Amino acid sequence: MPIYEFASEEIRPLSRATFSQLQLQERRDLQRLIRANISVISPDTLIIAEEFGDWDESRRRIDLLGIDRDANLVVIELKRTEDGGHMDLQAIRYAAMVSSMTFNEATEVFGSYLAQNESAERDAQTELLDFLGWVEPDEDAFAQDVRIVLASAEFAREVTTAVLWLIEREIDIRCVRLQPYEHDGRVFVDVQQIIPLPEMADYQVRVTAKKRKEREARSDTRGRTNYDLVLGGQKRVGLPKRHAIYQSFRYLVEQGITPEKVAEQCGPQANRALVSVDGEVNAEDFESLVKDVLIGEGRNFDPKRYFCDDDFLVHYGGRTYAFLNQWGGSNWKQAMVNLSEAFPDQEIEFAPSE
């Protein structure tokens, strides 16, 4: 559908054009402008690299590599062509190649990107942490997923068919159409996300989140070491690690120890083991209130990283608390040992399930 100009006496369609007709180059023009205005095609994204190709035995390069507020990597591929070329296949390869990137590696990549763009005085790690709303690096929560954004003047049917198939299989990929127009020597671009349609995006997120939770629930019962836990002489068997430490936290609070005092013993995770709000509230109100508090502090809140369901929230001293549910192996073990040693009278013991 064309774009119209409402003039004083008539409605005139703008002249549809192509990037090649307008002599706009893919890298020199399109990529440069998108890089500096990434929110146009990928909101809440921080670009950490351009023309990234830091992998063995490959000369392929990602147009733009970013990270979103949920600490997911974002592979962004740009084309000025009228069919999108084979950008879907390229992007999948790139996503697989960067999927194992760590926070420290991302920091190095971002530092190089800043230096290349004459911003070497900016500290890459500080900017990454600020963008994510983190106090310190968290390798276990970093790059849990890779998102793909394809931006092109148009997409061939084979590309859109492949993208829809990937979405059905829970790959976070989207197509953004960039349709240029020319009028009186000025260039206008109609930017529209065409897959998935914006009005379906929230539904797709809910479906994907539901399937992810189902996978996590299944994986909690197989392929991981479960633990038997003894609290005050009572044994609980076959607990996943995150549930074992949550049960320990809840037990100690029930014994009259403040949540803050328990959290202080959680080692490297201590400063983010808890989030809390005033009042005894339910899960829905809790998430809303916590987001308001943290946004006021310039931070983000991801409810997936905490035990936020009604059955898991802990009420103490007129406040409502949620406990962290993402623990790396070494951090988890150190926290459990610390709790056991800090509160010897509470008889906390743990061992791998037989």
Contacts in CASP RR format, 6 or more apart in sequence:
PFRMAT RR
TARGET T0000
AUTHOR 0000-0000-0000
METHOD contacts of the structure
MODEL  1
MPIYEFASEEIRPLSRATFSQLQLQERRDLQRLIRANISVISPDTLIIAE
EFGDWDESRRRIDLLGIDRDANLVVIELKRTEDGGHMDLQAIRYAAMVSS
MTFNEATEVFGSYLAQNESAERDAQTELLDFLGWVEPDEDAFAQDVRIVL
ASAEFAREVTTAVLWLIEREIDIRCVRLQPYEHDGRVFVDVQQIIPLPEM
ADYQVRVTAKKRKEREARSDTRGRTNYDLVLGGQKRVGLPKRHAIYQSFR
YLVEQGITPEKVAEQCGPQANRALVSVDGEVNAEDFESLVKDVLIGEGRN
FDPKRYFCDDDFLVHYGGRTYAFLNQWGGSNWKQAMVNLSEAFPDQEIEF
APSE
2 13 0 8 1.000
2 14 0 8 1.000
2 16 0 8 1.000
3 13 0 8 1.000
3 14 0 8 1.000
3 181 0 8 1.000
3 188 0 8 1.000
3 190 0 8 1.000
4 11 0 8 1.000
4 12 0 8 1.000
4 13 0 8 1.000
4 14 0 8 1.000
5 11 0 8 1.000
5 12 0 8 1.000
5 13 0 8 1.000
5 14 0 8 1.000
5 183 0 8 1.000
14 181 0 8 1.000
14 182 0 8 1.000
14 183 0 8 1.000
14 188 0 8 1.000
15 181 0 8 1.000
15 182 0 8 1.000
15 183 0 8 1.000
16 179 0 8 1.000
16 180 0 8 1.000
16 181 0 8 1.000
17 180 0 8 1.000
17 181 0 8 1.000
17 182 0 8 1.000
17 187 0 8 1.000
18 80 0 8 1.000
18 82 0 8 1.000
18 153 0 8 1.000
18 180 0 8 1.000
19 26 0 8 1.000
19 29 0 8 1.000
19 30 0 8 1.000
19 80 0 8 1.000
19 153 0 8 1.000
19 178 0 8 1.000
19 180 0 8 1.000
20 80 0 8 1.000
21 182 0 8 1.000
22 180 0 8 1.000
22 182 0 8 1.000
22 187 0 8 1.000
24 30 0 8 1.000
24 80 0 8 1.000
24 180 0 8 1.000
24 187 0 8 1.000
25 80 0 8 1.000
26 78 0 8 1.000
26 79 0 8 1.000
26 80 0 8 1.000
27 51 0 8 1.000
27 63 0 8 1.000
30 78 0 8 1.000
30 80 0 8 1.000
30 178 0 8 1.000
31 50 0 8 1.000
31 63 0 8 1.000
31 64 0 8 1.000
31 78 0 8 1.000
34 40 0 8 1.000
34 41 0 8 1.000
34 64 0 8 1.000
34 76 0 8 1.000
34 78 0 8 1.000
34 151 0 8 1.000
35 47 0 8 1.000
35 50 0 8 1.000
35 64 0 8 1.000
38 45 0 8 1.000
38 47 0 8 1.000
38 64 0 8 1.000
38 66 0 8 1.000
38 76 0 8 1.000
39 45 0 8 1.000
40 191 0 8 1.000
41 76 0 8 1.000
41 149 0 8 1.000
41 151 0 8 1.000
41 176 0 8 1.000
41 178 0 8 1.000
41 191 0 8 1.000
41 193 0 8 1.000
42 68 0 8 1.000
42 74 0 8 1.000
42 76 0 8 1.000
42 149 0 8 1.000
42 176 0 8 1.000
44 68 0 8 1.000
44 69 0 8 1.000
45 66 0 8 1.000
45 67 0 8 1.000
45 68 0 8 1.000
45 74 0 8 1.000
45 76 0 8 1.000
46 66 0 8 1.000
46 67 0 8 1.000
46 68 0 8 1.000
46 127 0 8 1.000
46 128 0 8 1.000
46 131 0 8 1.000
47 64 0 8 1.000
47 65 0 8 1.000
47 66 0 8 1.000
47 113 0 8 1.000
48 65 0 8 1.000
48 66 0 8 1.000
48 67 0 8 1.000
48 106 0 8 1.000
48 109 0 8 1.000
48 110 0 8 1.000
48 113 0 8 1.000
48 128 0 8 1.000
49 62 0 8 1.000
49 64 0 8 1.000
49 65 0 8 1.000
49 66 0 8 1.000
49 109 0 8 1.000
49 110 0 8 1.000
49 112 0 8 1.000
49 113 0 8 1.000
50 63 0 8 1.000
50 64 0 8 1.000
50 65 0 8 1.000
50 113 0 8 1.000
50 116 0 8 1.000
51 61 0 8 1.000
51 62 0 8 1.000
51 63 0 8 1.000
52 61 0 8 1.000
52 62 0 8 1.000
52 65 0 8 1.000
52 98 0 8 1.000
52 109 0 8 1.000
53 60 0 8 1.000
53 61 0 8 1.000
53 62 0 8 1.000
54 109 0 8 1.000
55 97 0 8 1.000
58 97 0 8 1.000
60 90 0 8 1.000
60 93 0 8 1.000
60 94 0 8 1.000
62 75 0 8 1.000
62 76 0 8 1.000
62 77 0 8 1.000
62 94 0 8 1.000
62 98 0 8 1.000
63 76 0 8 1.000
63 77 0 8 1.000
63 78 0 8 1.000
64 76 0 8 1.000
64 78 0 8 1.000
65 73 0 8 1.000
65 74 0 8 1.000
65 75 0 8 1.000
65 76 0 8 1.000
65 98 0 8 1.000
65 109 0 8 1.000
66 73 0 8 1.000
66 74 0 8 1.000
66 75 0 8 1.000
66 76 0 8 1.000
67 73 0 8 1.000
67 74 0 8 1.000
67 106 0 8 1.000
67 128 0 8 1.000
67 131 0 8 1.000
67 132 0 8 1.000
68 74 0 8 1.000
68 147 0 8 1.000
69 131 0 8 1.000
69 132 0 8 1.000
69 300 0 8 1.000
70 144 0 8 1.000
70 145 0 8 1.000
70 302 0 8 1.000
71 132 0 8 1.000
71 138 0 8 1.000
71 141 0 8 1.000
71 142 0 8 1.000
71 143 0 8 1.000
71 144 0 8 1.000
72 143 0 8 1.000
72 144 0 8 1.000
72 145 0 8 1.000
72 146 0 8 1.000
72 147 0 8 1.000
72 172 0 8 1.000
73 95 0 8 1.000
73 98 0 8 1.000
73 99 0 8 1.000
73 101 0 8 1.000
73 106 0 8 1.000
73 143 0 8 1.000
73 145 0 8 1.000
73 146 0 8 1.000
73 147 0 8 1.000
74 146 0 8 1.000
74 147 0 8 1.000
74 148 0 8 1.000
74 149 0 8 1.000
75 91 0 8 1.000
75 94 0 8 1.000
75 95 0 8 1.000
75 98 0 8 1.000
75 146 0 8 1.000
75 147 0 8 1.000
75 148 0 8 1.000
75 149 0 8 1.000
76 148 0 8 1.000
76 149 0 8 1.000
76 151 0 8 1.000
77 87 0 8 1.000
77 90 0 8 1.000
77 91 0 8 1.000
77 94 0 8 1.000
77 148 0 8 1.000
77 149 0 8 1.000
77 150 0 8 1.000
77 151 0 8 1.000
78 151 0 8 1.000
78 152 0 8 1.000
79 85 0 8 1.000
79 87 0 8 1.000
79 150 0 8 1.000
79 151 0 8 1.000
79 152 0 8 1.000
79 153 0 8 1.000
80 152 0 8 1.000
80 153 0 8 1.000
81 152 0 8 1.000
81 153 0 8 1.000
81 154 0 8 1.000
82 153 0 8 1.000
82 154 0 8 1.000
83 152 0 8 1.000
83 154 0 8 1.000
83 155 0 8 1.000
83 156 0 8 1.000
83 159 0 8 1.000
84 150 0 8 1.000
84 152 0 8 1.000
84 153 0 8 1.000
84 154 0 8 1.000
84 155 0 8 1.000
84 156 0 8 1.000
84 159 0 8 1.000
85 152 0 8 1.000
85 156 0 8 1.000
85 159 0 8 1.000
87 150 0 8 1.000
87 152 0 8 1.000
87 159 0 8 1.000
88 150 0 8 1.000
88 159 0 8 1.000
88 162 0 8 1.000
88 163 0 8 1.000
88 166 0 8 1.000
88 173 0 8 1.000
89 162 0 8 1.000
91 148 0 8 1.000
91 150 0 8 1.000
91 173 0 8 1.000
92 148 0 8 1.000
92 166 0 8 1.000
95 146 0 8 1.000
95 148 0 8 1.000
98 143 0 8 1.000
98 146 0 8 1.000
99 143 0 8 1.000
99 146 0 8 1.000
100 143 0 8 1.000
101 109 0 8 1.000
101 143 0 8 1.000
102 139 0 8 1.000
102 142 0 8 1.000
102 143 0 8 1.000
103 128 0 8 1.000
103 137 0 8 1.000
103 138 0 8 1.000
103 139 0 8 1.000
103 142 0 8 1.000
103 143 0 8 1.000
104 137 0 8 1.000
104 139 0 8 1.000
106 128 0 8 1.000
106 142 0 8 1.000
106 143 0 8 1.000
107 124 0 8 1.000
107 125 0 8 1.000
107 128 0 8 1.000
107 137 0 8 1.000
108 124 0 8 1.000
110 124 0 8 1.000
110 127 0 8 1.000
110 128 0 8 1.000
111 120 0 8 1.000
111 124 0 8 1.000
114 120 0 8 1.000
114 122 0 8 1.000
114 124 0 8 1.000
125 137 0 8 1.000
129 135 0 8 1.000
129 136 0 8 1.000
129 137 0 8 1.000
132 300 0 8 1.000
133 298 0 8 1.000
133 299 0 8 1.000
133 300 0 8 1.000
134 272 0 8 1.000
135 271 0 8 1.000
135 272 0 8 1.000
136 268 0 8 1.000
136 271 0 8 1.000
138 326 0 8 1.000
140 326 0 8 1.000
140 327 0 8 1.000
140 328 0 8 1.000
140 331 0 8 1.000
141 305 0 8 1.000
141 326 0 8 1.000
145 172 0 8 1.000
146 172 0 8 1.000
147 172 0 8 1.000
147 173 0 8 1.000
147 174 0 8 1.000
148 171 0 8 1.000
148 172 0 8 1.000
148 173 0 8 1.000
148 174 0 8 1.000
149 173 0 8 1.000
149 174 0 8 1.000
149 176 0 8 1.000
150 159 0 8 1.000
150 163 0 8 1.000
150 173 0 8 1.000
150 174 0 8 1.000
150 175 0 8 1.000
150 176 0 8 1.000
151 175 0 8 1.000
151 176 0 8 1.000
151 177 0 8 1.000
151 178 0 8 1.000
152 175 0 8 1.000
152 176 0 8 1.000
152 177 0 8 1.000
152 178 0 8 1.000
153 177 0 8 1.000
153 178 0 8 1.000
153 179 0 8 1.000
153 180 0 8 1.000
154 177 0 8 1.000
154 179 0 8 1.000
155 163 0 8 1.000
155 175 0 8 1.000
155 177 0 8 1.000
155 194 0 8 1.000
155 195 0 8 1.000
159 175 0 8 1.000
160 175 0 8 1.000
160 194 0 8 1.000
160 195 0 8 1.000
163 173 0 8 1.000
163 174 0 8 1.000
163 175 0 8 1.000
163 195 0 8 1.000
164 195 0 8 1.000
166 173 0 8 1.000
167 173 0 8 1.000
167 195 0 8 1.000
167 196 0 8 1.000
167 204 0 8 1.000
170 208 0 8 1.000
170 211 0 8 1.000
170 212 0 8 1.000
172 208 0 8 1.000
174 193 0 8 1.000
174 195 0 8 1.000
174 196 0 8 1.000
175 193 0 8 1.000
175 194 0 8 1.000
175 195 0 8 1.000
176 191 0 8 1.000
176 192 0 8 1.000
176 193 0 8 1.000
176 194 0 8 1.000
177 190 0 8 1.000
177 191 0 8 1.000
177 192 0 8 1.000
177 193 0 8 1.000
177 194 0 8 1.000
178 189 0 8 1.000
178 190 0 8 1.000
178 191 0 8 1.000
179 189 0 8 1.000
179 190 0 8 1.000
179 192 0 8 1.000
180 187 0 8 1.000
180 188 0 8 1.000
180 189 0 8 1.000
180 190 0 8 1.000
181 187 0 8 1.000
181 188 0 8 1.000
181 189 0 8 1.000
181 190 0 8 1.000
182 188 0 8 1.000
193 201 0 8 1.000
196 204 0 8 1.000
209 304 0 8 1.000
220 240 0 8 1.000
220 243 0 8 1.000
221 240 0 8 1.000
224 240 0 8 1.000
224 241 0 8 1.000
225 241 0 8 1.000
225 352 0 8 1.000
225 353 0 8 1.000
226 238 0 8 1.000
226 239 0 8 1.000
226 240 0 8 1.000
226 241 0 8 1.000
226 352 0 8 1.000
226 353 0 8 1.000
227 238 0 8 1.000
227 239 0 8 1.000
227 240 0 8 1.000
227 241 0 8 1.000
227 244 0 8 1.000
227 350 0 8 1.000
227 351 0 8 1.000
227 352 0 8 1.000
227 353 0 8 1.000
228 235 0 8 1.000
228 236 0 8 1.000
228 237 0 8 1.000
228 238 0 8 1.000
228 239 0 8 1.000
228 350 0 8 1.000
228 351 0 8 1.000
228 352 0 8 1.000
228 353 0 8 1.000
228 354 0 8 1.000
229 235 0 8 1.000
229 236 0 8 1.000
229 237 0 8 1.000
229 239 0 8 1.000
229 244 0 8 1.000
229 247 0 8 1.000
229 248 0 8 1.000
229 348 0 8 1.000
229 349 0 8 1.000
229 350 0 8 1.000
230 236 0 8 1.000
230 347 0 8 1.000
230 348 0 8 1.000
230 349 0 8 1.000
230 350 0 8 1.000
231 247 0 8 1.000
231 248 0 8 1.000
231 251 0 8 1.000
231 346 0 8 1.000
231 347 0 8 1.000
231 348 0 8 1.000
232 251 0 8 1.000
232 346 0 8 1.000
232 347 0 8 1.000
232 348 0 8 1.000
233 347 0 8 1.000
236 244 0 8 1.000
236 247 0 8 1.000
237 353 0 8 1.000
238 353 0 8 1.000
239 247 0 8 1.000
239 353 0 8 1.000
241 327 0 8 1.000
241 329 0 8 1.000
241 332 0 8 1.000
242 325 0 8 1.000
242 326 0 8 1.000
242 327 0 8 1.000
242 332 0 8 1.000
244 336 0 8 1.000
244 350 0 8 1.000
245 323 0 8 1.000
245 327 0 8 1.000
245 332 0 8 1.000
245 335 0 8 1.000
245 336 0 8 1.000
245 339 0 8 1.000
246 307 0 8 1.000
246 312 0 8 1.000
246 323 0 8 1.000
246 325 0 8 1.000
248 336 0 8 1.000
248 339 0 8 1.000
248 348 0 8 1.000
248 350 0 8 1.000
249 259 0 8 1.000
249 262 0 8 1.000
249 263 0 8 1.000
249 273 0 8 1.000
249 314 0 8 1.000
249 323 0 8 1.000
249 339 0 8 1.000
250 314 0 8 1.000
250 323 0 8 1.000
251 346 0 8 1.000
251 348 0 8 1.000
252 262 0 8 1.000
252 339 0 8 1.000
252 343 0 8 1.000
252 346 0 8 1.000
253 259 0 8 1.000
253 262 0 8 1.000
253 314 0 8 1.000
253 316 0 8 1.000
253 321 0 8 1.000
255 346 0 8 1.000
257 343 0 8 1.000
258 316 0 8 1.000
259 274 0 8 1.000
259 276 0 8 1.000
259 314 0 8 1.000
259 316 0 8 1.000
259 319 0 8 1.000
259 321 0 8 1.000
259 323 0 8 1.000
260 274 0 8 1.000
262 339 0 8 1.000
263 270 0 8 1.000
263 273 0 8 1.000
263 274 0 8 1.000
264 270 0 8 1.000
265 335 0 8 1.000
265 338 0 8 1.000
265 339 0 8 1.000
265 342 0 8 1.000
265 343 0 8 1.000
266 273 0 8 1.000
266 324 0 8 1.000
266 335 0 8 1.000
266 338 0 8 1.000
266 339 0 8 1.000
267 331 0 8 1.000
267 334 0 8 1.000
267 335 0 8 1.000
267 338 0 8 1.000
268 331 0 8 1.000
268 334 0 8 1.000
269 324 0 8 1.000
269 327 0 8 1.000
269 331 0 8 1.000
269 335 0 8 1.000
272 324 0 8 1.000
273 323 0 8 1.000
273 324 0 8 1.000
273 335 0 8 1.000
274 321 0 8 1.000
274 322 0 8 1.000
274 323 0 8 1.000
274 324 0 8 1.000
275 290 0 8 1.000
275 294 0 8 1.000
275 301 0 8 1.000
275 306 0 8 1.000
275 321 0 8 1.000
275 322 0 8 1.000
276 290 0 8 1.000
276 319 0 8 1.000
276 320 0 8 1.000
276 321 0 8 1.000
276 322 0 8 1.000
277 286 0 8 1.000
277 289 0 8 1.000
277 290 0 8 1.000
277 293 0 8 1.000
277 319 0 8 1.000
277 320 0 8 1.000
278 289 0 8 1.000
278 318 0 8 1.000
278 319 0 8 1.000
279 315 0 8 1.000
279 318 0 8 1.000
279 319 0 8 1.000
279 320 0 8 1.000
280 315 0 8 1.000
280 318 0 8 1.000
280 319 0 8 1.000
280 320 0 8 1.000
281 289 0 8 1.000
281 313 0 8 1.000
281 320 0 8 1.000
282 310 0 8 1.000
282 313 0 8 1.000
283 308 0 8 1.000
283 309 0 8 1.000
283 310 0 8 1.000
283 313 0 8 1.000
286 308 0 8 1.000
286 313 0 8 1.000
286 320 0 8 1.000
286 322 0 8 1.000
287 301 0 8 1.000
287 303 0 8 1.000
287 308 0 8 1.000
290 301 0 8 1.000
290 322 0 8 1.000
291 301 0 8 1.000
294 300 0 8 1.000
294 301 0 8 1.000
295 301 0 8 1.000
303 322 0 8 1.000
305 324 0 8 1.000
305 325 0 8 1.000
305 326 0 8 1.000
306 322 0 8 1.000
306 323 0 8 1.000
306 324 0 8 1.000
306 325 0 8 1.000
307 313 0 8 1.000
307 322 0 8 1.000
307 323 0 8 1.000
307 324 0 8 1.000
307 325 0 8 1.000
308 322 0 8 1.000
312 322 0 8 1.000
312 323 0 8 1.000
313 320 0 8 1.000
313 321 0 8 1.000
313 322 0 8 1.000
314 320 0 8 1.000
314 321 0 8 1.000
314 322 0 8 1.000
314 323 0 8 1.000
315 321 0 8 1.000
327 335 0 8 1.000
336 348 0 8 1.000
336 350 0 8 1.000
339 348 0 8 1.000
340 348 0 8 1.000
340 349 0 8 1.000
340 350 0 8 1.000
END
